[in-house]
């Protein structure tokens, strides 16, 4: 062994090596931002254009809900800094049965959300490839977009974290462009008519808000991946709040710019599915700036898929360790990653993409998957809020009352917003199966969890006591 100044050279201990492979604060913040800022925001103007500029109000309300959820998860993660996020809180608060249901729903959110992300991602890739938009070509591009991030995740946490950090930096290019330069190209006339949905203002705001929620999915990702974050009691809360606030700022400003640059009637056209690229072309008076934006969005989408692929495996991993999910989800590879969870989740997302593309147009695919994931994520969000309310009432009885009013207020807002997202997660259309498609898909996927729960009941461990408030 080599020596330095008469002392043996230190060799990393297994614990130190494991700690070094975890996500630091910038990387966990990038995980939150990278999961929030995926492709949803870049496809959002096209998805909500049918409601008109009134959608900006919906985005503002969705932002309030997202910030409330971020504050909720920041507090909960200090109390229970365990992997699993909403699943861990639901299980600790209400037992294994309820915990399993939330884990199953959130797992659906993760892999179905990846399917929705990659559909929106295809819009921008097709600025360069498959410009005719053939169905087979779109499916092929989507499958490539799903499996590249899976390969990155399978290579290890360190590679996943580095890719997430740099893709998050690059994805800020189109958002920063719209949130700054784009504001100077706004035309006031583009904000009229204000409501083009044909429904009341309340109904239009509610319908658009349900779609806007998808753009904020990810506020909880640091809490879900707490087992992969260094010093989770501190860094999970910080990264959750920092990542959500930064995302909200560029979201609101850039969305105002896009609706101000192009009228809603234009944004709703099929050739403007890549909304931010179309707005950039309007600014530049040509196609070159739109291509640059499209490249940045493609990188952004891969970053979001990279982060969500990790989450697809982390939730089942946490549940498997508690005996709620099959043992195969809990095994780790030599690189320390849950291989089965990554591959199975990516395979399910691939199946969802293929079935959806073969059955409907890209716009319907994207909107239905978005609304479905809104339902399956909002229910675990509501469960987390209920757990927080239960624990804070218990705290008050014990005399632990610091920040009681703030915590309860945040939890109530998060609960109400989550319930509203579920209520408004309906498609527009004349056919009942299209309107209620998101609920039918979410319900069908949830029912598939029943035999899994029944087979795992004898293996489930009891939840640990809930720690005192911090």
Wavefront OBJ file of the C-alpha trace (Angstrom):
o trace
v 0.000 0.000 0.000
v 1.374 3.457 -0.886
v 1.948 5.887 1.948
v 1.884 9.656 2.326
v 3.664 11.422 5.236
v 4.066 8.125 7.066
v 0.321 7.350 7.087
v -1.458 4.685 5.010
v -3.484 5.985 2.116
v -7.199 6.033 2.911
v -9.399 3.714 0.927
v -13.094 4.428 0.502
v -15.341 2.445 2.789
v -18.475 0.862 1.321
v -20.566 3.454 3.177
v -18.506 6.327 1.765
v -18.715 4.902 -1.737
v -22.493 4.567 -1.420
v -22.732 8.143 -0.160
v -20.654 9.441 -3.098
v -22.989 7.735 -5.564
v -26.027 9.526 -4.131
v -27.497 12.727 -5.538
v -26.172 15.955 -4.020
v -28.303 19.097 -3.595
v -27.758 20.461 -7.148
v -28.468 17.030 -8.631
v -31.580 16.409 -6.512
v -32.803 19.910 -7.399
v -32.130 19.045 -11.042
v -34.147 15.858 -10.522
v -37.129 17.933 -9.365
v -36.763 20.566 -12.074
v -35.930 18.005 -14.737
v -38.984 15.946 -13.821
v -41.266 19.000 -13.738
v -39.848 20.665 -16.845
v -40.154 17.871 -19.334
v -42.127 18.142 -22.532
v -45.488 18.864 -20.931
v -44.946 22.617 -20.753
v -43.661 22.732 -24.345
v -46.762 20.936 -25.631
v -49.118 22.623 -23.173
v -50.143 25.643 -25.321
v -51.370 23.286 -28.051
v -53.191 21.097 -25.515
v -55.051 23.999 -23.839
v -55.429 26.376 -26.799
v -59.043 25.280 -27.300
v -59.901 26.994 -23.998
v -58.289 30.269 -25.081
v -56.057 32.686 -23.112
v -58.238 32.050 -20.044
v -55.939 29.045 -19.689
v -53.381 31.427 -18.177
v -55.660 31.767 -15.148
v -55.787 27.980 -14.935
v -51.986 27.854 -15.029
v -51.821 30.400 -12.228
v -54.118 28.275 -10.053
v -52.177 25.132 -10.922
v -49.038 26.968 -9.814
v -50.612 27.752 -6.438
v -51.430 24.071 -6.075
v -47.925 23.018 -7.126
v -46.234 25.348 -4.635
v -48.575 24.088 -1.888
v -47.641 20.516 -2.759
v -43.940 21.415 -2.730
v -44.256 22.931 0.755
v -46.269 19.897 1.883
v -43.662 17.409 0.688
v -40.836 19.533 2.104
v -42.353 19.295 5.603
v -43.278 15.623 5.281
v -39.813 14.687 4.023
v -38.239 16.122 7.181
v -40.526 13.997 9.304
v -40.245 10.811 7.238
v -37.073 11.050 5.101
v -37.738 7.599 3.646
v -37.862 6.612 -0.004
v -41.311 6.415 -1.535
v -42.661 9.919 -0.919
v -46.482 9.854 -1.123
v -46.496 6.076 -0.680
v -44.410 6.261 2.499
v -46.636 8.974 3.990
v -49.891 7.172 3.118
v -48.632 3.890 4.557
v -47.339 5.487 7.754
v -50.572 7.400 8.211
v -53.211 4.839 7.262
v -51.660 1.372 7.082
v -50.510 -1.138 4.487
v -53.755 -1.459 2.522
v -54.062 2.246 1.859
v -50.310 2.507 1.358
v -50.374 -0.170 -1.339
v -53.198 1.566 -3.206
v -51.235 4.827 -3.287
v -48.015 3.099 -4.330
v -49.844 1.320 -7.150
v -51.546 4.519 -8.355
v -48.306 6.484 -8.241
v -46.471 3.759 -10.122
v -49.138 4.056 -12.830
v -48.524 7.815 -12.838
v -44.819 7.288 -13.393
v -44.880 4.887 -16.334
v -48.037 6.296 -17.957
v -46.566 9.772 -17.471
v -43.487 8.648 -19.382
v -45.783 7.539 -22.193
v -47.391 10.994 -22.239
v -44.025 12.762 -22.078
v -42.648 10.802 -25.000
v -45.753 11.537 -27.128
v -45.176 15.265 -26.593
v -41.458 14.735 -27.242
v -42.231 13.174 -30.624
v -43.838 16.473 -31.762
v -40.430 18.162 -31.543
v -38.353 15.287 -32.951
v -40.645 15.366 -35.986
v -39.366 18.843 -36.743
v -36.393 16.901 -38.162
v -37.537 13.281 -38.678
v -40.792 11.738 -39.902
v -42.076 15.152 -40.949
v -45.074 13.504 -42.556
v -46.121 12.206 -39.145
v -46.686 8.578 -40.129
v -48.001 6.479 -37.245
v -45.304 3.810 -37.515
v -42.594 6.479 -37.608
v -44.057 8.210 -34.549
v -44.164 4.939 -32.627
v -40.561 4.157 -33.542
v -39.348 7.586 -32.401
v -41.331 7.273 -29.157
v -39.840 3.877 -28.338
v -36.308 5.207 -28.864
v -37.148 8.099 -26.538
v -38.277 5.679 -23.824
v -35.400 3.217 -23.951
v -32.437 5.639 -24.127
v -33.215 7.010 -20.619
v -33.784 3.432 -19.425
v -30.268 2.529 -20.590
v -28.836 5.575 -18.774
v -30.602 4.565 -15.552
v -29.389 0.987 -15.859
v -25.798 2.276 -16.050
v -25.949 3.618 -12.470
v -27.107 6.481 -10.246
v -23.998 8.590 -10.888
v -24.536 8.633 -14.667
v -28.237 9.268 -14.203
v -27.523 12.251 -11.906
v -24.957 13.813 -14.250
v -27.242 13.476 -17.267
v -30.096 14.970 -15.263
v -28.022 17.974 -14.182
v -26.797 18.900 -17.655
v -30.087 18.256 -19.412
v -31.793 20.529 -16.862
v -29.329 23.322 -17.611
v -29.899 22.969 -21.371
v -33.677 22.782 -21.150
v -33.763 26.273 -19.672
v -32.743 27.716 -23.054
v -36.193 27.754 -24.724
v -38.000 28.654 -21.492
v -35.608 31.493 -20.686
v -35.900 32.692 -24.293
v -39.689 32.915 -24.060
v -39.706 34.238 -20.489
v -37.452 37.176 -21.466
v -37.116 37.954 -25.182
v -40.551 36.554 -25.983
v -42.288 39.101 -23.741
v -41.247 41.888 -26.140
v -43.159 40.286 -29.026
v -46.526 40.035 -27.305
v -49.535 41.454 -29.142
v -52.410 42.427 -26.856
v -54.968 41.444 -29.489
v -53.913 37.820 -29.230
v -55.474 37.614 -25.756
v -58.953 38.041 -27.199
v -61.325 36.332 -27.300
v -60.502 35.402 -23.722
v -62.582 32.206 -23.490
v -62.974 30.174 -26.698
v -64.188 26.926 -25.126
v -67.913 27.595 -25.433
v -68.292 26.759 -21.725
v -68.532 29.012 -18.685
v -65.358 30.633 -17.396
v -65.338 28.334 -14.348
v -65.674 25.212 -16.498
v -62.972 26.409 -18.904
v -60.555 27.191 -16.078
v -61.237 23.831 -14.442
v -60.756 21.875 -17.666
v -57.529 23.669 -18.561
v -56.254 23.395 -14.982
v -56.501 19.605 -15.045
v -54.214 19.547 -18.098
v -51.877 22.135 -16.538
v -51.325 19.838 -13.555
v -49.361 17.482 -15.797
v -46.767 20.218 -16.318
v -46.123 20.262 -12.566
v -45.928 16.531 -11.964
v -42.568 15.943 -10.348
v -42.683 18.250 -7.323
v -42.482 15.109 -5.198
v -39.678 13.293 -7.029
v -36.921 14.141 -4.539
v -39.153 12.754 -1.764
v -39.817 9.584 -3.765
v -36.084 9.118 -4.398
v -35.046 10.090 -0.842
v -33.046 6.876 -0.565
v -30.826 8.087 -3.411
v -30.315 11.630 -2.001
v -27.479 12.663 0.311
v -28.610 13.972 3.711
v -32.295 13.555 2.794
v -33.630 15.315 5.908
v -32.138 18.571 4.608
v -31.681 18.191 0.870
v -35.057 16.690 -0.064
v -36.935 19.669 1.381
v -34.566 22.222 -0.149
v -34.498 20.675 -3.606
v -38.289 20.301 -3.628
v -38.884 23.989 -2.886
v -36.032 25.362 -5.025
v -36.937 23.213 -8.014
v -40.657 24.002 -7.890
v -40.261 27.775 -7.497
v -37.708 28.039 -10.310
v -39.916 25.960 -12.616
v -43.019 28.008 -11.752
v -41.309 31.307 -12.578
v -40.249 30.342 -16.095
v -43.507 28.480 -16.698
v -45.768 31.441 -16.074
v -43.687 34.017 -17.945
v -43.031 31.822 -20.967
v -46.666 30.713 -21.271
v -47.852 34.332 -21.227
v -45.355 35.039 -24.009
v -46.467 32.107 -26.205
v -50.163 33.051 -25.952
v -49.236 36.666 -26.635
v -47.110 35.859 -29.681
v -49.577 33.481 -31.353
v -53.391 33.620 -31.053
v -55.159 30.609 -29.547
v -56.772 29.782 -32.896
v -53.314 29.319 -34.402
v -51.886 27.426 -31.410
v -54.680 24.853 -31.642
v -53.744 23.868 -35.212
v -52.059 20.487 -35.716
v -49.031 22.065 -37.388
v -48.384 24.003 -34.152
v -48.109 21.011 -31.827
v -44.518 22.108 -31.135
v -45.846 25.359 -29.687
v -42.602 26.879 -28.402
v -40.813 26.226 -31.681
v -43.713 27.862 -33.555
v -43.546 30.922 -31.285
v -39.775 31.120 -31.749
v -40.221 31.042 -35.530
v -42.704 33.911 -35.236
v -40.098 35.934 -33.320
v -37.318 35.215 -35.800
v -39.432 35.465 -38.953
v -38.005 32.148 -40.129
v -37.452 28.562 -39.063
v -33.894 28.646 -37.705
v -34.777 29.733 -34.147
v -37.578 27.190 -33.990
v -35.091 24.451 -34.832
v -32.801 25.558 -32.002
v -35.739 25.526 -29.594
v -36.791 22.108 -30.867
v -33.305 20.697 -30.192
v -33.381 22.115 -26.660
v -36.822 20.606 -26.070
v -35.646 17.224 -27.353
v -32.836 17.307 -24.786
v -35.322 18.481 -22.169
v -37.612 15.567 -22.914
v -34.805 13.055 -22.569
v -33.900 14.643 -19.228
v -37.487 14.360 -17.989
v -37.744 10.758 -19.173
v -34.411 10.055 -17.465
v -35.685 11.371 -14.121
v -39.096 9.735 -14.351
v -37.576 6.393 -15.335
v -35.713 6.516 -12.030
v -38.952 7.326 -10.192
v -40.724 4.459 -12.011
v -38.361 2.089 -10.207
v -37.882 3.904 -6.891
v -41.520 3.754 -5.785
v -41.833 -0.033 -6.333
v -38.378 -0.480 -4.745
v -39.534 1.234 -1.553
v -42.789 -0.754 -1.543
v -40.946 -4.050 -2.175
v -38.685 -3.448 0.807
v -41.822 -3.218 2.952
v -43.268 -6.369 1.391
v -46.071 -4.565 -0.458
v -44.708 -5.116 -3.980
v -43.259 -8.349 -5.407
v -39.689 -9.127 -4.349
v -38.343 -8.727 -7.903
v -38.908 -4.953 -7.671
v -36.613 -4.796 -4.628
v -33.508 -6.470 -6.050
v -30.567 -4.273 -7.083
v -28.042 -4.849 -9.833
v -24.264 -4.707 -9.373
v -24.564 -0.988 -10.218
v -27.027 -0.448 -7.391
v -30.129 0.120 -9.521
v -33.489 -1.743 -9.492
v -33.193 -3.328 -12.924
v -36.559 -5.090 -12.922
v -38.425 -1.895 -12.008
v -36.696 0.107 -14.743
v -37.260 -2.461 -17.489
v -40.833 -3.402 -16.560
v -41.951 0.234 -16.234
v -40.388 1.181 -19.561
v -42.013 -1.851 -21.192
v -45.451 -0.820 -19.859
v -44.947 2.732 -21.110
v -43.992 1.306 -24.513
v -47.174 -0.763 -24.657
v -49.278 2.276 -23.677
v -47.697 4.339 -26.459
v -48.233 1.691 -29.131
v -51.863 1.014 -28.173
v -52.667 4.705 -27.925
v -51.107 5.629 -31.278
v -52.893 2.830 -33.054
v -56.233 3.887 -31.595
v -56.302 7.671 -31.869
v -54.611 10.824 -33.092
v -51.535 12.219 -31.371
v -53.488 15.054 -29.755
v -56.044 12.694 -28.225
v -53.278 10.340 -27.089
v -51.400 13.119 -25.331
v -54.446 14.657 -23.645
v -55.907 11.318 -22.476
v -52.589 10.136 -21.015
v -52.067 13.526 -19.369
v -55.486 13.448 -17.713
v -55.060 9.839 -16.645
v -51.780 10.605 -14.900
v -53.426 13.660 -13.348
v -55.951 11.337 -11.679
v -53.440 8.715 -10.547
v -51.073 11.345 -9.132
v -53.659 13.642 -7.532
v -55.042 10.810 -5.360
v -51.634 10.074 -3.724
v -51.140 13.850 -3.358
v -54.470 14.044 -1.516
v -53.469 11.064 0.654
v -50.263 12.858 1.649
v -52.253 15.967 2.582
v -54.648 13.853 4.686
v -51.711 12.210 6.474
v -50.239 15.629 7.248
v -53.570 16.893 8.623
v -53.913 13.785 10.796
v -50.409 14.130 12.221
v -50.589 17.873 12.837
v -53.870 17.484 14.752
v -52.163 14.796 16.847
v -49.166 17.108 17.324
v -51.414 19.865 18.602
v -52.938 17.537 21.164
v -49.431 16.695 22.364
v -48.511 20.378 22.527
v -46.229 20.374 19.474
v -47.649 23.433 17.731
v -44.823 25.235 15.827
v -46.051 26.380 12.385
v -49.353 24.592 13.011
v -51.536 27.100 11.147
v -49.130 27.269 8.182
v -48.801 23.501 7.855
v -52.546 22.923 8.123
v -53.284 25.715 5.651
v -50.821 24.312 3.117
v -52.231 20.797 3.535
v -55.821 22.013 3.067
v -54.919 23.909 -0.136
v -53.001 20.880 -1.446
v -55.957 18.614 -0.644
v -58.525 20.869 -2.334
v -56.352 21.343 -5.418
v -55.778 17.582 -5.689
v -59.511 16.869 -5.513
v -60.198 19.586 -8.093
v -57.654 18.040 -10.468
v -59.415 14.679 -10.214
v -62.845 16.232 -10.770
v -61.827 18.144 -13.888
v -59.754 15.339 -15.472
v -62.280 14.706 -18.253
v -61.673 14.820 -21.975
v -63.637 17.076 -24.287
v -65.726 15.395 -26.957
v -69.150 13.997 -27.762
v -68.499 10.298 -27.152
v -68.787 9.241 -23.523
v -65.849 6.856 -23.768
v -63.628 9.720 -24.955
v -64.858 12.112 -22.251
v -64.449 9.555 -19.470
v -61.478 7.797 -21.086
v -58.944 9.032 -18.505
v -61.095 7.683 -15.657
v -61.690 4.385 -17.448
v -57.965 3.925 -18.082
v -57.023 4.911 -14.529
v -59.698 2.635 -13.060
v -58.691 -0.302 -15.214
v -55.027 0.082 -14.277
v -55.966 0.358 -10.582
v -58.032 -2.849 -10.673
v -54.983 -4.736 -11.938
v -53.363 -4.033 -8.573
v -55.971 -6.070 -6.623
v -54.446 -9.528 -7.277
v -50.981 -8.121 -6.549
v -52.178 -6.821 -3.183
v -53.862 -10.114 -2.315
v -50.708 -12.091 -3.165
v -48.500 -9.783 -1.047
v -50.619 -9.476 2.101
v -48.777 -12.192 4.036
v -45.394 -10.591 3.260
v -46.192 -7.055 4.374
v -44.317 -5.608 7.341
v -45.940 -3.220 9.784
v -45.238 0.506 9.304
v -42.756 2.035 11.754
v -44.069 4.549 14.313
v -44.373 8.095 12.956
v -41.519 10.272 14.264
v -42.191 13.480 16.177
v -42.645 16.724 14.288
v -39.475 18.530 13.170
l 1 2 3 4 5 6 7 8 9 10 11 12 13 14 15 16 17 18 19 20 21 22 23 24 25 26 27 28 29 30 31 32 33 34 35 36 37 38 39 40 41 42 43 44 45 46 47 48 49 50 51 52 53 54 55 56 57 58 59 60 61 62 63 64 65 66 67 68 69 70 71 72 73 74 75 76 77 78 79 80 81 82 83 84 85 86 87 88 89 90 91 92 93 94 95 96 97 98 99 100 101 102 103 104 105 106 107 108 109 110 111 112 113 114 115 116 117 118 119 120 121 122 123 124 125 126 127 128 129 130 131 132 133 134 135 136 137 138 139 140 141 142 143 144 145 146 147 148 149 150 151 152 153 154 155 156 157 158 159 160 161 162 163 164 165 166 167 168 169 170 171 172 173 174 175 176 177 178 179 180 181 182 183 184 185 186 187 188 189 190 191 192 193 194 195 196 197 198 199 200 201 202 203 204 205 206 207 208 209 210 211 212 213 214 215 216 217 218 219 220 221 222 223 224 225 226 227 228 229 230 231 232 233 234 235 236 237 238 239 240 241 242 243 244 245 246 247 248 249 250 251 252 253 254 255 256 257 258 259 260 261 262 263 264 265 266 267 268 269 270 271 272 273 274 275 276 277 278 279 280 281 282 283 284 285 286 287 288 289 290 291 292 293 294 295 296 297 298 299 300 301 302 303 304 305 306 307 308 309 310 311 312 313 314 315 316 317 318 319 320 321 322 323 324 325 326 327 328 329 330 331 332 333 334 335 336 337 338 339 340 341 342 343 344 345 346 347 348 349 350 351 352 353 354 355 356 357 358 359 360 361 362 363 364 365 366 367 368 369 370 371 372 373 374 375 376 377 378 379 380 381 382 383 384 385 386 387 388 389 390 391 392 393 394 395 396 397 398 399 400 401 402 403 404 405 406 407 408 409 410 411 412 413 414 415 416 417 418 419 420 421 422 423 424 425 426 427 428 429 430 431 432 433 434 435 436 437 438 439 440 441 442 443 444 445 446 447 448 449 450 451 452 453 454 455 456 457 458 459 460 461 462 463 464 465 466 467 468 469 470
